[in-house]
Amino acid sequence: MANPIQVSEVVRYVKRQLDGDPVLQQIAVIGEISNFKRYASGHCYFTLKDETSRMKAVMFSRDARTLNFEPTDGMNVVVVARVTMYESTGDVQLYVELMRQDGIGMLFERYEARKRELEAKGWFAAERKRPLPAFPERIGIITSPKGAALHDIATTLRRRAPHVAITFAPVAVQGDQSAPQVASAIRWMNERTDCDVLIVGRGGGSIEELWAFNEDVVVEAIYHSEIPVISAVGHETDFTLADFVADVRAATPTAAAELATATIEAQRKDVERLSRALTRVVTTQMASLRERVERMKNSYGLKSPRYTIMQKRERFAQAEIRLEQSATKQVTHARHRFAASAQRLDVRNLMQVFRAQDDRFRQYEGRLERIRPLERPTDQFARLAGRLESVSPLAVLARGYTFVEQDGTYVKDVKQLHDGVVTIRFRDGHAVAEVKERHDDEETRRTDV
């Protein structure tokens, strides 16, 4: 026999088993209400029973506010609830989230079964839902032409985004023909391919009135739509399978229109923000380019080719001097060493040592002679400088020619001139003149400038 345990341990164990059972976390239960009581806090406590059994039930105020009828003893209802245990008393209770009057119990069961099936298939997964376009150009509306939903959506769109075009597909939103019409309209909108987002919806209603949006044909049409879909079926507390499978669920038709569009003011602010960012980028790039151009314009190489060549010639001359000085120093040093060695040598070896030193001296002279040809590039630089100077515009002016400029452009022939002021540029300055008449070699008209 196992060791005895406390009552509280048994209760906690049973509660864990109940709370860990996924079937009992959301279950539809049909029964008759008895001992119903609503407290000032808004919480409702009652018993749900049938012919053979009964269970205690509680509906907290946040859920009780969704009731569209007043529950009373003896009323048959269907509840969607979570089954758990109240630890203080050990009672198994129903924590009710939704309550509807009986007569629709079978619909609830179908709804819950289909919901679990589609959720298991991944049709409600957040990762498959697409974002809505930020700036739609055309919105498709699928709803009844007679209901308030169309009026609410159209009014909101005209107020927030009057530039957005609308494509309307009138359908029945309840009854036997509703589901096939809604599904057909969704497919038709996709075939048009000009809508950026679809709003599918109607006003609130009972579960029977909203049932078309739980039908497989509608759910599948929304799932396979290539256009993002906003579901706006019922009110904030009414959920259909269309709401779960749609890309976005709106609590009301008005909310759907608001989700689908940005206000003109918001769009204007976005445009202004992007414009400021673009201006900053362009301004920065232009400033950088201007700085580079100014550096190039002010560089000595561009202003005066002759100056650049003179710099190169000066550097070459300095290098030549350093090279020649180095060779001369080596020869002088060798002679000094030779003289010192000669004094230390015996007379008998003097001639032999002298010949060796003389050979080394001749080698140094040979190296110096090989360095002499390096003077030739200096002459080449001089000739290049002369050629550049001859084609320089300043050289042309120095030979007595002038340049004529009008409206910021140098004039190449008389046909470019028109009456007015011109600038004549000389070697050492410029003059301003006025053109009164013009002629060329083919005309005989007199020109006076």
KAGI-V214941 format. One record per residue. N is the residue number from 0. RES is the residue in three letters. BURIAL is # if it has 9 or more other C-alpha atoms within 8 Angstrom, else .. D_LAST is the distance of its C-alpha to the last C-alpha in whole Angstrom. Layout:
# KAGI-V214941
N|RES|BURIAL|D_LAST ; N|RES|BURIAL|D_LAST
This chain:
# KAGI-V214941
0|MET|.|132 ; 1|ALA|.|129 ; 2|ASN|.|128 ; 3|PRO|.|128 ; 4|ILE|.|124 ; 5|GLN|.|123 ; 6|VAL|.|123 ; 7|SER|.|119 ; 8|GLU|.|119 ; 9|VAL|#|120 ; 10|VAL|#|118 ; 11|ARG|#|115 ; 12|TYR|.|115 ; 13|VAL|#|116 ; 14|LYS|#|112 ; 15|ARG|.|110 ; 16|GLN|.|112 ; 17|LEU|#|111 ; 18|ASP|#|107 ; 19|GLY|.|107 ; 20|ASP|.|107 ; 21|PRO|.|104 ; 22|VAL|.|106 ; 23|LEU|#|107 ; 24|GLN|#|104 ; 25|GLN|#|103 ; 26|ILE|#|106 ; 27|ALA|#|106 ; 28|VAL|.|110 ; 29|ILE|#|111 ; 30|GLY|#|114 ; 31|GLU|#|116 ; 32|ILE|#|115 ; 33|SER|#|118 ; 34|ASN|.|118 ; 35|PHE|#|114 ; 36|LYS|.|113 ; 37|ARG|.|109 ; 38|TYR|.|109 ; 39|ALA|.|107 ; 40|SER|.|105 ; 41|GLY|#|104 ; 42|HIS|#|106 ; 43|CYS|#|108 ; 44|TYR|#|111 ; 45|PHE|#|114 ; 46|THR|#|116 ; 47|LEU|#|115 ; 48|LYS|#|118 ; 49|ASP|.|119 ; 50|GLU|.|123 ; 51|THR|.|124 ; 52|SER|.|122 ; 53|ARG|.|119 ; 54|MET|#|117 ; 55|LYS|#|115 ; 56|ALA|#|112 ; 57|VAL|#|109 ; 58|MET|#|106 ; 59|PHE|#|103 ; 60|SER|#|101 ; 61|ARG|.|98 ; 62|ASP|#|99 ; 63|ALA|#|102 ; 64|ARG|.|98 ; 65|THR|.|98 ; 66|LEU|#|101 ; 67|ASN|.|100 ; 68|PHE|.|104 ; 69|GLU|.|107 ; 70|PRO|.|109 ; 71|THR|.|113 ; 72|ASP|#|116 ; 73|GLY|.|117 ; 74|MET|#|114 ; 75|ASN|#|113 ; 76|VAL|#|110 ; 77|VAL|#|108 ; 78|VAL|#|106 ; 79|VAL|#|104 ; 80|ALA|#|105 ; 81|ARG|#|105 ; 82|VAL|#|109 ; 83|THR|#|110 ; 84|MET|#|113 ; 85|TYR|#|113 ; 86|GLU|#|115 ; 87|SER|.|117 ; 88|THR|.|119 ; 89|GLY|.|118 ; 90|ASP|.|117 ; 91|VAL|#|115 ; 92|GLN|#|113 ; 93|LEU|#|110 ; 94|TYR|#|107 ; 95|VAL|#|105 ; 96|GLU|#|101 ; 97|LEU|#|101 ; 98|MET|#|104 ; 99|ARG|#|104 ; 100|GLN|#|107 ; 101|ASP|#|109 ; 102|GLY|.|109 ; 103|ILE|#|106 ; 104|GLY|#|107 ; 105|MET|.|107 ; 106|LEU|.|103 ; 107|PHE|#|103 ; 108|GLU|#|105 ; 109|ARG|.|102 ; 110|TYR|#|99 ; 111|GLU|#|101 ; 112|ALA|.|102 ; 113|ARG|.|98 ; 114|LYS|#|96 ; 115|ARG|.|98 ; 116|GLU|.|98 ; 117|LEU|#|94 ; 118|GLU|#|93 ; 119|ALA|.|95 ; 120|LYS|.|93 ; 121|GLY|.|90 ; 122|TRP|#|88 ; 123|PHE|#|88 ; 124|ALA|.|87 ; 125|ALA|.|84 ; 126|GLU|.|82 ; 127|ARG|.|81 ; 128|LYS|#|80 ; 129|ARG|.|76 ; 130|PRO|.|74 ; 131|LEU|.|72 ; 132|PRO|.|68 ; 133|ALA|.|66 ; 134|PHE|.|64 ; 135|PRO|#|66 ; 136|GLU|#|64 ; 137|ARG|#|67 ; 138|ILE|#|71 ; 139|GLY|#|74 ; 140|ILE|#|77 ; 141|ILE|#|81 ; 142|THR|#|83 ; 143|SER|#|85 ; 144|PRO|.|83 ; 145|LYS|.|86 ; 146|GLY|#|86 ; 147|ALA|.|84 ; 148|ALA|#|83 ; 149|LEU|#|80 ; 150|HIS|.|79 ; 151|ASP|#|79 ; 152|ILE|#|77 ; 153|ALA|#|74 ; 154|THR|.|74 ; 155|THR|#|74 ; 156|LEU|#|71 ; 157|ARG|#|69 ; 158|ARG|.|69 ; 159|ARG|#|68 ; 160|ALA|#|66 ; 161|PRO|.|65 ; 162|HIS|.|62 ; 163|VAL|#|65 ; 164|ALA|.|67 ; 165|ILE|.|70 ; 166|THR|#|73 ; 167|PHE|.|76 ; 168|ALA|#|79 ; 169|PRO|.|82 ; 170|VAL|#|86 ; 171|ALA|#|89 ; 172|VAL|#|90 ; 173|GLN|#|93 ; 174|GLY|.|96 ; 175|ASP|.|97 ; 176|GLN|.|94 ; 177|SER|#|91 ; 178|ALA|#|91 ; 179|PRO|#|90 ; 180|GLN|#|88 ; 181|VAL|#|86 ; 182|ALA|#|86 ; 183|SER|.|85 ; 184|ALA|#|82 ; 185|ILE|#|81 ; 186|ARG|#|81 ; 187|TRP|.|79 ; 188|MET|#|76 ; 189|ASN|#|76 ; 190|GLU|.|76 ; 191|ARG|.|73 ; 192|THR|.|71 ; 193|ASP|.|68 ; 194|CYS|#|70 ; 195|ASP|#|69 ; 196|VAL|#|73 ; 197|LEU|#|76 ; 198|ILE|#|78 ; 199|VAL|#|82 ; 200|GLY|#|84 ; 201|ARG|#|86 ; 202|GLY|#|88 ; 203|GLY|#|91 ; 204|GLY|.|94 ; 205|SER|.|98 ; 206|ILE|.|98 ; 207|GLU|.|99 ; 208|GLU|#|96 ; 209|LEU|#|94 ; 210|TRP|#|96 ; 211|ALA|#|93 ; 212|PHE|#|91 ; 213|ASN|#|94 ; 214|GLU|#|94 ; 215|ASP|.|93 ; 216|VAL|#|91 ; 217|VAL|#|89 ; 218|VAL|#|89 ; 219|GLU|.|88 ; 220|ALA|#|85 ; 221|ILE|#|84 ; 222|TYR|#|84 ; 223|HIS|.|83 ; 224|SER|#|80 ; 225|GLU|.|76 ; 226|ILE|#|75 ; 227|PRO|#|76 ; 228|VAL|#|78 ; 229|ILE|#|79 ; 230|SER|#|83 ; 231|ALA|#|83 ; 232|VAL|#|87 ; 233|GLY|#|89 ; 234|HIS|#|89 ; 235|GLU|.|89 ; 236|THR|.|93 ; 237|ASP|.|93 ; 238|PHE|#|92 ; 239|THR|#|92 ; 240|LEU|#|91 ; 241|ALA|#|88 ; 242|ASP|#|87 ; 243|PHE|#|88 ; 244|VAL|#|86 ; 245|ALA|#|83 ; 246|ASP|#|80 ; 247|VAL|#|80 ; 248|ARG|#|83 ; 249|ALA|#|82 ; 250|ALA|#|85 ; 251|THR|#|84 ; 252|PRO|#|81 ; 253|THR|#|79 ; 254|ALA|#|79 ; 255|ALA|#|78 ; 256|ALA|#|75 ; 257|GLU|#|74 ; 258|LEU|.|74 ; 259|ALA|#|72 ; 260|THR|#|69 ; 261|ALA|#|67 ; 262|THR|.|66 ; 263|ILE|.|62 ; 264|GLU|.|62 ; 265|ALA|.|63 ; 266|GLN|#|61 ; 267|ARG|.|58 ; 268|LYS|.|59 ; 269|ASP|.|59 ; 270|VAL|.|56 ; 271|GLU|.|54 ; 272|ARG|.|56 ; 273|LEU|.|55 ; 274|SER|.|51 ; 275|ARG|.|52 ; 276|ALA|.|53 ; 277|LEU|.|50 ; 278|THR|.|47 ; 279|ARG|.|49 ; 280|VAL|.|49 ; 281|VAL|.|45 ; 282|THR|.|44 ; 283|THR|.|46 ; 284|GLN|.|45 ; 285|MET|.|41 ; 286|ALA|.|42 ; 287|SER|.|44 ; 288|LEU|.|41 ; 289|ARG|.|38 ; 290|GLU|.|40 ; 291|ARG|.|40 ; 292|VAL|.|37 ; 293|GLU|.|36 ; 294|ARG|.|39 ; 295|MET|.|37 ; 296|LYS|.|34 ; 297|ASN|.|35 ; 298|SER|.|37 ; 299|TYR|#|37 ; 300|GLY|.|37 ; 301|LEU|#|34 ; 302|LYS|.|32 ; 303|SER|.|33 ; 304|PRO|#|35 ; 305|ARG|#|36 ; 306|TYR|#|37 ; 307|THR|#|40 ; 308|ILE|#|41 ; 309|MET|.|41 ; 310|GLN|.|44 ; 311|LYS|.|45 ; 312|ARG|#|46 ; 313|GLU|.|47 ; 314|ARG|.|50 ; 315|PHE|#|51 ; 316|ALA|#|51 ; 317|GLN|.|53 ; 318|ALA|.|55 ; 319|GLU|#|56 ; 320|ILE|.|57 ; 321|ARG|.|60 ; 322|LEU|.|61 ; 323|GLU|#|61 ; 324|GLN|.|63 ; 325|SER|.|65 ; 326|ALA|#|67 ; 327|THR|.|67 ; 328|LYS|.|69 ; 329|GLN|#|71 ; 330|VAL|#|72 ; 331|THR|.|73 ; 332|HIS|.|75 ; 333|ALA|#|77 ; 334|ARG|#|78 ; 335|HIS|.|79 ; 336|ARG|.|81 ; 337|PHE|#|82 ; 338|ALA|.|83 ; 339|ALA|.|85 ; 340|SER|.|87 ; 341|ALA|#|88 ; 342|GLN|.|90 ; 343|ARG|.|92 ; 344|LEU|.|93 ; 345|ASP|.|96 ; 346|VAL|.|95 ; 347|ARG|.|97 ; 348|ASN|.|94 ; 349|LEU|#|91 ; 350|MET|.|90 ; 351|GLN|.|90 ; 352|VAL|#|88 ; 353|PHE|#|86 ; 354|ARG|.|85 ; 355|ALA|.|84 ; 356|GLN|#|82 ; 357|ASP|.|80 ; 358|ASP|.|80 ; 359|ARG|.|78 ; 360|PHE|#|76 ; 361|ARG|.|75 ; 362|GLN|.|74 ; 363|TYR|#|72 ; 364|GLU|#|70 ; 365|GLY|.|69 ; 366|ARG|#|68 ; 367|LEU|#|65 ; 368|GLU|.|64 ; 369|ARG|.|64 ; 370|ILE|.|61 ; 371|ARG|.|59 ; 372|PRO|.|57 ; 373|LEU|.|56 ; 374|GLU|.|53 ; 375|ARG|.|51 ; 376|PRO|.|49 ; 377|THR|#|48 ; 378|ASP|.|46 ; 379|GLN|.|45 ; 380|PHE|#|43 ; 381|ALA|.|42 ; 382|ARG|.|40 ; 383|LEU|.|39 ; 384|ALA|#|37 ; 385|GLY|.|35 ; 386|ARG|.|35 ; 387|LEU|#|33 ; 388|GLU|#|31 ; 389|SER|.|30 ; 390|VAL|.|28 ; 391|SER|.|27 ; 392|PRO|.|23 ; 393|LEU|.|24 ; 394|ALA|#|25 ; 395|VAL|#|22 ; 396|LEU|#|20 ; 397|ALA|.|22 ; 398|ARG|.|22 ; 399|GLY|.|18 ; 400|TYR|.|17 ; 401|THR|#|14 ; 402|PHE|#|14 ; 403|VAL|#|12 ; 404|GLU|#|13 ; 405|GLN|#|13 ; 406|ASP|.|16 ; 407|GLY|.|18 ; 408|THR|.|18 ; 409|TYR|.|16 ; 410|VAL|#|14 ; 411|LYS|.|16 ; 412|ASP|.|14 ; 413|VAL|#|12 ; 414|LYS|.|14 ; 415|GLN|.|14 ; 416|LEU|#|11 ; 417|HIS|.|11 ; 418|ASP|.|10 ; 419|GLY|.|10 ; 420|VAL|#|10 ; 421|VAL|#|9 ; 422|THR|#|11 ; 423|ILE|#|11 ; 424|ARG|#|15 ; 425|PHE|#|16 ; 426|ARG|#|20 ; 427|ASP|.|21 ; 428|GLY|.|18 ; 429|HIS|.|15 ; 430|ALA|.|12 ; 431|VAL|.|10 ; 432|ALA|#|7 ; 433|GLU|#|6 ; 434|VAL|#|5 ; 435|LYS|#|6 ; 436|GLU|#|7 ; 437|ARG|#|8 ; 438|HIS|#|11 ; 439|ASP|.|14 ; 440|ASP|.|16 ; 441|GLU|.|19 ; 442|GLU|.|16 ; 443|THR|.|16 ; 444|ARG|.|13 ; 445|ARG|.|10 ; 446|THR|.|6 ; 447|ASP|.|4 ; 448|VAL|.|0
